[in-house]
Structure formats: structure tokens, C-alpha cells
Amino acid sequence: MSRKPKLTKEQKRRGWLKFMLFMAGLSILLFCLGFIVFAHRVETLSPPSALEKADGIVVWTGRGGGRLTTGGQLLTDNKGERLLISGVNEQNSLEDITQLTGLSQSHAQCCLDLDYLAKDTIGNARETASWAQALSYEHIILVTSAFHMPRAQLEISAVAGRMRITPYPVTNPGQARWYKNAARFKRLGQEYVKLLLAYLRDPASREDQGAPLLPPLPAEAQK
């Protein structure tokens, strides 16, 4: 029975190099395939055709138009008891947000809550969970851009416990496909990387660390 010849150090080095190049190529391939699946998914997302009424409605601000008006319309249509706008810029007043949502003054004063604390998606999730818990809400409608919805659902599910989340992605039908628009391709690429990092992050780091943000409710709302 013949023995296999021993590999030299140079042969071993070349073998490891080939293996590492293969793994690197495989990783790049999987990354690219994952991005294509992600991009196709977010471009085919659409709001639910039959929307069940929830306890509350939440809009996460950020890049991508139509979120505020969508949230305002859902509240006007009585799809939720109250509306939370999470991640509001400190320079925007209640009057500014009321105008952007298209709500009437009376509707805004009774049923609109603003969150100025959240600075990112993790903060949006934390403050949304606090708001819902303070109101004992068990079901909310989550409004954000379609490309942001996968990461939004991941973050909110990590801190919301057993609360039911109905996603309401905001889309722009007239927008060019991601592979035909450099700016959209870049935006989706950045969001895809953030989503992967969110999957890798320790879920414990998403746990709520703050107090409920809900301001004192009007007297009529407490009855």
C-alpha cells in the first residue's frame, strides 16, 4: 500500500490560498444573490388590500416620501385609535406635522403623538414599543417605506414582545427599477447591508432601556 506523498510547505500554502479564494468568491456570490432577492422583495411589496382596524398607527420617518400623508389618511379612515410619528426632527412642531399629515387641527390635538427621541431604526422600535405598551395596545399598523420595511419589522419584533404588527409599506409606483437607477441601487445596497448587520447584532442590544414616551393624554382621552 503506497503512501501519499507529503505536501511541501509551498503546496500547503497554495492549497490554503485556493480555499480562501474559493470561500471569498462564494461569500461574494451569496451576498450578491441575497441582495437581488432583497431588492426584488422590497420592490414587490404593497399595502394590504384589506386592512383590518388596529389599536394604533405608527409612522417611522426617514428618507422616502408619502409616509406622513399615509399615516394621516389611515387615522382619518379610522384604522387606528391614535397615530404616533416616530423620529420627528426637533425643528418640526405639532403644527408642522399636522400640516404634513393632512390631519385637521381637532384630529391632531386628540389623536396625534410625536416622538422626538428616536434617531435611528433601533430608536424607532424602542419608542414605538414604549408608546404601545403605555396605551396597552396589542395591534399596531406600521407605516414606513417599502425598502425599509424588512429591517423595521426585524427591529420592532425584537422589542415588541407578542404585539401584533401589520406592515403598511409605502411605495412609489413611478420610480425606476433598482437596476436602472444608480441612486436607488445605492440606497437599496446600503439598506441591505444594514439589514444584514441587524441580523448579526445581539437581540439583547435592542431591548427597551427607556421610559414610555407618551405625553399626558387630554382629559377626554382618559375617560
C-alpha positions, 0 to 999 in steps of 0.5 A: 500500500503506497503512501501519499506523498507529503505536501511541501510547505509551498503546496500547503500554502497554495492549497490554503490560498485556493480555499480562501479564494474559493470561500471569498468568491462564494461569500461574494456570490451569496451576498450578491444573490441575497441582495437581488432577492432583497431588492426584488422583495422590497420592490414587490411589496404593497399595502394590504388590500384589506386592512383590518382596524388596529389599536394604533398607527405608527409612522417611522420617518426617514428618507422616502416620501408619502409616509406622513400623508399615509399615516394621516389618511389611515387615522382619518379612515379610522384604522387606528385609535391614535397615530404616533410619528416616530423620529420627528426632527426637533425643528418640526412642531405639532403644527408642522406635522399636522400640516404634513399629515393632512390631519385637521387641527381637532384630529391632531390635538386628540389623536396625534403623538410625536416622538422626538427621541428616536434617531435611528431604526433601533430608536424607532422600535424602542419608542414605538414599543414604549408608546404601545405598551403605555396605551396597552395596545396589542395591534399596531399598523406600521407605516414606513417605506417599502425598502425599509420595511424588512429591517423595521419589522426585524427591529420592532419584533425584537422589542415588541414582545407578542404585539401584533404588527401589520406592515403598511409599506409605502411605495412609489409606483413611478420610480425606476427599477433598482437596476436602472437607477444608480441612486436607488441601487445605492440606497437599496445596497446600503439598506441591505447591508444594514439589514444584514448587520441587524441580523448579526447584532445581539437581540439583547442590544435592542431591548427597551432601556427607556421610559414610555414616551407618551405625553399626558393624554387630554382629559377626554382621552382618559375617560 
